[in-house]
Amino acid sequence: MRVFVTGASGWIGSAVVPELIGEGHEVIGLARSDASAAALGAAGAKAQRGTIDDLDTLRDAAAASDGVIHLAFKHDIAFSGDFQGAADADRRAVETFGEALAGSGRPFVIASGTLGLAPGRVATERDGNGPDPAATPLIGGAATRRASAQMTLSFASRSVRSSVVRLPPTVHGEGDNGFMAALVGIARDTGVSGYIGDGSNRWPAVHRLDAAHLFRLALEKAPAGSVLHAIADEGVPIRAIAEVIGRHLDLPVVAISPADAGEHFGWLAGFLAVDSPASSSLTRELVGWHQTHTGLIDDLEKGHYFHNPSA
Ligand SMILES: NC(=O)c1ccc[n+]([C@@H]2O[C@H](COP(=O)([O-])OP(=O)(O)OC[C@H]3O[C@@H](n4cnc5c(N)ncnc54)[C@H](OP(=O)(O)O)[C@@H]3O)[C@@H](O)[C@H]2O)c1
């Protein structure tokens, strides 16, 4: 297939590109800078210059493709105070892709998340697809992002083979600059490896290369309207994560009270407090995905998260 990929230069996208090319697909990646275009070229993909705000570019690229994988997200503005703006741009891009592919039967795959889907119990692919009083109430940009996932799925009724791949809060691996790296950085800065409360709350996890594999399977064979979970570890207690970090950095592992969590963990506190395990049984059955790379704790134990002092 000739696949148009947004966010192809990002953490997950840069694993999806070789996964696709390795199976004989042709990749055209959206690139907003010379550096991103060069990275795509080096990976064997073609670059389509533009941003996710260039809706005409997105429409034309989707129309000229056999399928679209949408991974771009304005994390730069989202994590500096304008999550709503980032989610609004994402919604416009999703709508543009869906409309461009309507009636074609072609695949359209987007990334979403599992965090907060069903707090306190193991979330499945069936959760989060309608009003659920138990779910974390969504407001602002988070609600917009959830609505964009629903919009993606709704394009199934207009002959788009749309699917949503939900990612856990940590998509780990060597070079990760996300939540795990932030947690390591906070431990370095504060001199303790902390967890909130008793640390028994759980996060699911997946290795970046396993996640990339699922995006390819979604593109190739997910039925229209599928929700897929890229979940390898169903739920790793945050305390277990803090213990590995403490051991590798030779720092004490300490409980932080919920009242002090905001001051200690900053923007990460709200995420880190959630008990949000998730499963992927239905995904495994539906598309035959399985984990082949290391789990979160073993990946942390490898040590690469601790080699870069600026991480
Ligand atoms: N990583 C995780 O643990 C995780 C967990 C849950 C959900 N997700 C979701 O999965 C998707 C991919 O995440 P990621 O971790 O790979 O993100 P990332 O590393 O931050 O990459 C973001 C990608 O989006 C591109 N991008 C950002 N703003 C853009 C713009 N205005 N126009 C065009 N491209 C733009 C970036 O291009 P440049 O390379 O040019 O900056 C990059 O390719 C996102 O939707 C993310 O929210 C990720």
The ligand as a Gaussian input file, in Angstrom:
#p B3LYP/6-31G(d) Opt

LIG

0 1
 N        4.154000       8.098000      23.425000
 C        3.171000       7.709000      24.225000
 O        3.430000       7.118000      25.277000
 C        1.706000       7.923000      23.834000
 C        0.717000       7.503000      24.712000
 C       -0.623000       7.704000      24.377000
 C       -0.950000       8.317000      23.162000
 N        0.060000       8.741000      22.313000
 C       -0.322000       9.375000      21.036000
 O        0.337000       8.717000      19.959000
 C        0.616000       9.659000      18.917000
 C        2.103000       9.654000      18.591000
 O        2.797000       9.998000      19.791000
 P        4.399000      10.152000      19.861000
 O        4.790000       9.766000      21.240000
 O        5.035000       9.478000      18.696000
 O        4.530000      11.735000      19.716000
 P        5.837000      12.619000      19.386000
 O        7.076000      11.836000      19.553000
 O        5.658000      13.896000      20.156000
 O        5.678000      12.927000      17.850000
 C        4.716000      13.836000      17.403000
 C        4.746000      13.867000      15.897000
 O        3.791000      14.833000      15.460000
 C        4.465000      15.756000      14.610000
 N        3.848000      17.059000      14.752000
 C        3.703000      17.787000      15.885000
 N        3.116000      18.949000      15.598000
 C        2.894000      18.962000      14.265000
 C        2.336000      19.886000      13.377000
 N        1.850000      21.069000      13.813000
 N        2.263000      19.568000      12.078000
 C        2.759000      18.376000      11.626000
 N        3.314000      17.463000      12.416000
 C        3.370000      17.760000      13.725000
 C        5.899000      15.758000      15.078000
 O        6.727000      16.283000      14.038000
 P        8.246000      16.756000      14.321000
 O        9.082000      15.489000      14.323000
 O        8.557000      17.647000      13.183000
 O        8.257000      17.431000      15.660000
 C        6.113000      14.275000      15.322000
 O        6.328000      13.601000      14.119000
 C        0.097000      11.003000      19.431000
 O       -1.222000      11.170000      19.010000
 C        0.142000      10.809000      20.938000
 O       -0.678000      11.709000      21.639000
 C        1.364000       8.554000      22.628000

